[in-house]
């Protein structure tokens, strides 16, 4: 028998992840503050719940996928939260992107109630969530990891236990540095090319098979060329992640000059009203500085 799974947080990532769990044959009880999101997954076969408590009462494993650590804590320990309905032996898997210190404290607090906790943030964006190909980095006890691995494999391609509690969240911060600085580097490159009068699409085709090639290059350059900044990874969410990067780095006395500059770019985009756009819109920061637009060449 497959484990019964609870899912809290049916946003850009959580919605398709829940649907993939249903496709894999898991019995899923779902909750979100947005009732329309709950109705959508209920139509796909999920059991609707009105509270986190109700989710936990129906589930052996409860997944949370929420914007911030404060939201995760409220969902688990707040009024009508997961802990109120959890049974001894329940495993909570937080797949949100939060501070490692928050993950460690959540794990300690859950243990006081006889509940296990894993931090298991993901990478791959909306596309990875839809395709079930997310990279999942997990922190926590190996026995709990082995227990929930079949569930994680229903939503992810690479599922790796990277260490103890908090290690998954730390790995996600490192991931976010690489992804977002890569987008910034791509943005600088295509802005330079556009200002020089090069056909950016042809340049992209010329370099994508060389050392400059990357998943980020292939995902974001077409978006930039099409002026498509519909969010798969929102500016405000990634700004939160890079803020967490810098807070963690300061606590560890690790200087991160490039990440520091990246955070300022995100603040600039947010002040320009672009916080809900995809982080491919980093290119707009450079376009504004250079007074140029990166776009496809018009066909004559």
C-alpha positions as CSV (number, residue, x, y, z in Angstrom):
1,X,0.0,0.0,0.0
2,X,1.3,3.4,-0.9
3,X,1.5,6.0,1.9
4,X,-1.2,8.6,2.3
5,X,0.2,12.0,1.5
6,X,-0.9,15.5,2.6
7,X,0.1,18.6,0.6
8,X,-0.1,22.2,1.9
9,X,0.6,25.0,-0.5
10,X,-0.9,24.7,-4.0
11,X,0.9,27.5,-5.8
12,X,3.0,27.6,-9.0
13,X,5.1,24.6,-7.7
14,X,2.7,22.9,-5.3
15,X,-0.2,22.5,-7.7
16,X,1.7,20.5,-10.4
17,X,3.5,18.5,-7.7
18,X,0.2,17.5,-6.2
19,X,-1.1,16.4,-9.6
20,X,2.1,14.3,-10.1
21,X,1.5,12.5,-6.8
22,X,-2.0,11.7,-7.8
23,X,-0.8,10.4,-11.2
24,X,1.7,8.2,-9.3
25,X,-1.2,6.6,-7.4
26,X,-0.8,8.3,-4.0
27,X,-3.9,9.2,-2.0
28,X,-3.4,13.0,-1.5
29,X,-5.2,15.3,0.9
30,X,-4.6,18.9,0.0
31,X,-5.0,22.3,1.6
32,X,-4.3,25.9,0.6
33,X,-5.6,29.3,1.8
34,X,-6.9,29.8,-1.7
35,X,-10.1,27.6,-2.0
36,X,-10.0,27.7,-5.8
37,X,-6.7,26.0,-5.8
38,X,-8.1,23.3,-3.5
39,X,-11.0,22.8,-5.9
40,X,-8.6,22.4,-8.8
41,X,-6.7,19.6,-7.2
42,X,-9.9,18.0,-5.9
43,X,-11.1,17.8,-9.5
44,X,-7.9,15.9,-10.3
45,X,-8.6,13.4,-7.5
46,X,-7.2,14.9,-4.3
47,X,-9.2,14.9,-1.1
48,X,-9.9,18.6,-0.1
49,X,-9.1,19.7,3.4
50,X,-10.1,22.9,5.3
51,X,-7.1,23.0,7.6
52,X,-3.6,21.7,8.1
53,X,-4.9,19.7,11.0
54,X,-7.3,17.9,8.7
55,X,-4.5,17.2,6.2
56,X,-2.4,15.6,9.0
57,X,-5.3,13.5,10.3
58,X,-5.6,11.9,6.9
59,X,-1.9,11.5,6.1
60,X,1.2,9.6,7.1
61,X,3.5,12.1,5.3
62,X,2.7,15.8,5.1
63,X,4.4,18.0,2.5
64,X,4.6,21.8,2.8
65,X,5.5,24.1,-0.1
66,X,5.1,27.6,1.0
67,X,6.8,31.0,0.3
68,X,8.6,31.7,3.6
69,X,9.7,30.1,6.8
70,X,7.1,32.0,8.8
71,X,4.4,30.5,6.6
72,X,5.8,27.0,7.2
73,X,5.8,27.5,10.9
74,X,2.3,28.8,10.9
75,X,1.1,25.8,8.8
76,X,2.7,23.3,11.1
77,X,2.4,24.9,14.6
78,X,-0.3,27.5,14.2
79,X,-4.0,27.2,15.1
80,X,-5.5,24.1,13.3
81,X,-2.0,23.3,12.1
82,X,-0.4,20.1,11.1
83,X,0.9,19.2,14.6
84,X,-2.7,19.3,16.0
85,X,-3.7,16.5,13.7
86,X,-0.4,14.6,13.4
87,X,0.1,11.1,14.8
88,X,3.3,9.9,16.3
89,X,5.5,8.8,13.5
90,X,4.1,11.3,11.0
91,X,6.8,12.7,8.7
92,X,6.7,16.4,7.7
93,X,8.6,17.2,4.5
94,X,9.1,20.9,4.0
95,X,9.9,21.5,0.3
96,X,9.9,25.3,0.7
97,X,13.0,27.4,0.4
98,X,13.8,28.7,3.9
99,X,16.8,29.6,6.1
100,X,18.8,26.5,7.3
101,X,18.4,27.8,10.9
102,X,14.6,27.8,10.4
103,X,14.7,24.2,9.1
104,X,16.8,23.1,12.1
105,X,14.5,24.7,14.6
106,X,11.4,23.3,12.9
107,X,12.9,19.8,13.1
108,X,13.7,20.2,16.8
109,X,10.1,21.5,17.5
110,X,8.5,18.7,15.6
111,X,10.6,16.1,17.4
112,X,9.1,17.3,20.7
113,X,5.7,16.1,19.4
114,X,7.0,12.7,18.2
115,X,7.0,13.9,14.6
116,X,9.9,13.6,12.1
117,X,10.9,16.6,9.9
118,X,12.9,16.7,6.7
119,X,13.9,19.9,4.8
120,X,13.7,19.0,1.1
121,X,13.8,22.1,-1.1
122,X,13.7,21.8,-4.9
123,X,15.2,23.2,-8.0
124,X,13.8,23.1,-11.5
125,X,11.1,25.8,-11.4
126,X,7.6,25.4,-12.7
127,X,8.7,23.3,-15.7
128,X,10.4,20.8,-13.5
129,X,7.3,20.7,-11.2
130,X,5.0,20.0,-14.1
131,X,7.3,17.4,-15.7
132,X,8.1,15.7,-12.4
133,X,11.9,16.3,-13.0
134,X,12.7,18.4,-10.0
135,X,16.1,18.2,-8.3
136,X,15.4,17.6,-4.6
137,X,18.1,18.1,-1.9
138,X,17.2,16.7,1.5
139,X,18.3,17.3,5.1
140,X,17.4,15.0,8.0
141,X,17.6,11.5,9.3
142,X,18.4,8.7,6.7
143,X,15.6,6.5,8.0
144,X,13.0,9.2,7.4
145,X,14.5,9.9,4.0
146,X,14.3,6.3,2.9
147,X,10.7,6.2,4.2
148,X,9.6,9.1,2.0
149,X,11.9,8.5,-1.0
150,X,9.1,6.9,-3.1
151,X,7.0,10.0,-2.6
152,X,9.8,12.3,-3.6
153,X,10.6,10.3,-6.7
154,X,7.0,10.9,-7.9
155,X,7.8,14.6,-8.2
156,X,11.6,14.7,-8.7
157,X,14.3,13.1,-10.9
158,X,17.3,13.6,-8.7
159,X,16.6,13.0,-5.0
160,X,19.6,13.2,-2.7
161,X,20.1,13.1,1.0
162,X,22.8,15.8,1.5
163,X,23.2,15.7,5.2
164,X,21.5,16.3,8.6
165,X,18.7,18.7,9.3
166,X,19.3,22.1,7.6
167,X,21.6,20.7,5.0
168,X,18.9,20.5,2.3
169,X,18.1,24.2,2.9
170,X,21.8,25.1,2.7
171,X,22.2,23.2,-0.6
172,X,19.2,25.1,-2.0
173,X,20.9,28.4,-1.1
174,X,24.0,27.3,-3.0
175,X,21.7,26.3,-5.9
176,X,20.1,29.7,-5.9
177,X,23.4,31.5,-6.1
178,X,24.4,29.5,-9.1
179,X,21.0,29.8,-10.9
180,X,20.5,33.5,-10.4
181,X,24.1,34.6,-11.0
182,X,24.0,32.5,-14.2
183,X,20.9,34.5,-15.3
184,X,22.7,37.7,-14.4
185,X,25.7,36.6,-16.5
186,X,23.5,35.7,-19.4
187,X,21.7,39.0,-19.1
188,X,25.0,40.9,-19.3
189,X,26.1,38.9,-22.3
190,X,23.0,39.4,-24.3
191,X,22.7,43.1,-23.4
192,X,26.3,43.6,-24.7
193,X,25.5,41.7,-27.9
194,X,22.3,43.6,-28.5
195,X,24.0,47.0,-28.0
196,X,26.7,45.9,-30.4
197,X,24.1,45.1,-33.0
198,X,24.5,41.4,-33.1
199,X,21.6,39.1,-33.8
200,X,21.2,37.7,-30.2
201,X,19.3,34.6,-31.3
202,X,22.1,33.6,-33.7
203,X,24.7,34.3,-31.0
204,X,22.8,32.1,-28.7
205,X,22.7,29.3,-31.2
206,X,26.4,29.7,-31.8
207,X,27.5,29.5,-28.2
208,X,24.9,27.1,-26.6
209,X,26.9,23.9,-27.4
210,X,30.2,25.3,-26.1
211,X,31.4,26.0,-22.5
212,X,28.8,28.8,-22.1
213,X,26.0,26.3,-22.6
214,X,23.8,25.6,-19.6
215,X,20.2,24.8,-18.6
216,X,19.8,28.4,-17.6
217,X,21.0,29.6,-21.0
218,X,18.5,27.4,-22.8
219,X,15.6,28.2,-20.4
220,X,16.0,32.0,-20.2
221,X,17.4,33.3,-23.5
222,X,14.3,32.3,-25.4
223,X,12.2,34.0,-22.8
224,X,14.3,37.2,-23.1
225,X,14.0,37.2,-26.9
226,X,10.3,36.7,-26.8
227,X,9.9,39.3,-24.0
228,X,8.1,36.6,-22.1
229,X,8.5,37.3,-18.4
230,X,5.6,35.2,-17.1
231,X,6.8,33.9,-13.8
232,X,8.1,30.4,-13.4
233,X,10.5,31.7,-10.8
234,X,9.4,35.0,-9.5
235,X,11.6,38.0,-8.7
236,X,10.3,38.4,-5.2
237,X,10.7,34.7,-4.3
238,X,14.3,34.7,-5.6
239,X,15.0,37.9,-3.9
240,X,13.9,36.2,-0.7
241,X,16.2,33.3,-1.4
242,X,19.2,35.6,-2.1
243,X,18.4,37.5,1.1
244,X,18.5,34.2,2.9
245,X,21.9,33.5,1.2
246,X,23.3,36.7,2.5
247,X,22.0,36.3,6.0
248,X,23.4,32.8,6.2
249,X,26.7,34.0,4.7
250,X,27.0,36.8,7.2
251,X,26.3,34.4,10.1
252,X,29.1,32.2,8.8
253,X,31.5,35.1,8.0
254,X,31.6,34.1,4.3
255,X,32.0,37.1,1.9
256,X,29.8,36.7,-1.2
257,X,30.4,39.9,-3.3
258,X,28.6,38.7,-6.4
259,X,25.5,37.5,-4.5
260,X,25.5,40.9,-2.7
261,X,25.4,42.7,-6.0
262,X,22.7,40.4,-7.2
263,X,20.5,41.2,-4.3
264,X,20.7,44.9,-5.1
265,X,19.6,44.1,-8.7
266,X,16.6,42.2,-7.3
267,X,15.7,45.2,-5.1
268,X,16.0,47.5,-8.1
269,X,13.6,45.3,-10.1
270,X,11.2,45.2,-7.2
271,X,11.3,49.0,-6.8
272,X,10.5,49.1,-10.6
273,X,7.3,47.1,-10.0
274,X,8.7,43.8,-11.5
275,X,8.6,41.7,-8.4
276,X,6.0,39.3,-9.8
277,X,7.9,38.7,-13.1
278,X,10.1,35.8,-13.8
279,X,13.8,36.2,-12.8
280,X,14.6,36.2,-16.5
281,X,13.6,39.9,-16.1
282,X,17.1,40.5,-14.6
283,X,17.9,41.3,-18.2
284,X,15.6,44.4,-17.9
285,X,17.9,45.8,-15.3
286,X,20.9,45.7,-17.7
287,X,18.7,46.9,-20.6
288,X,17.8,49.9,-18.7
289,X,21.4,50.7,-17.9
290,X,22.5,50.2,-21.5
291,X,19.4,51.8,-23.1
292,X,18.8,48.8,-25.4
293,X,16.2,46.0,-25.7
294,X,17.1,42.3,-26.2
295,X,14.7,40.8,-28.7
296,X,14.4,38.7,-31.8
297,X,15.3,40.3,-35.1
298,X,12.3,41.3,-37.2
299,X,11.9,39.1,-40.3
300,X,12.0,41.2,-43.4
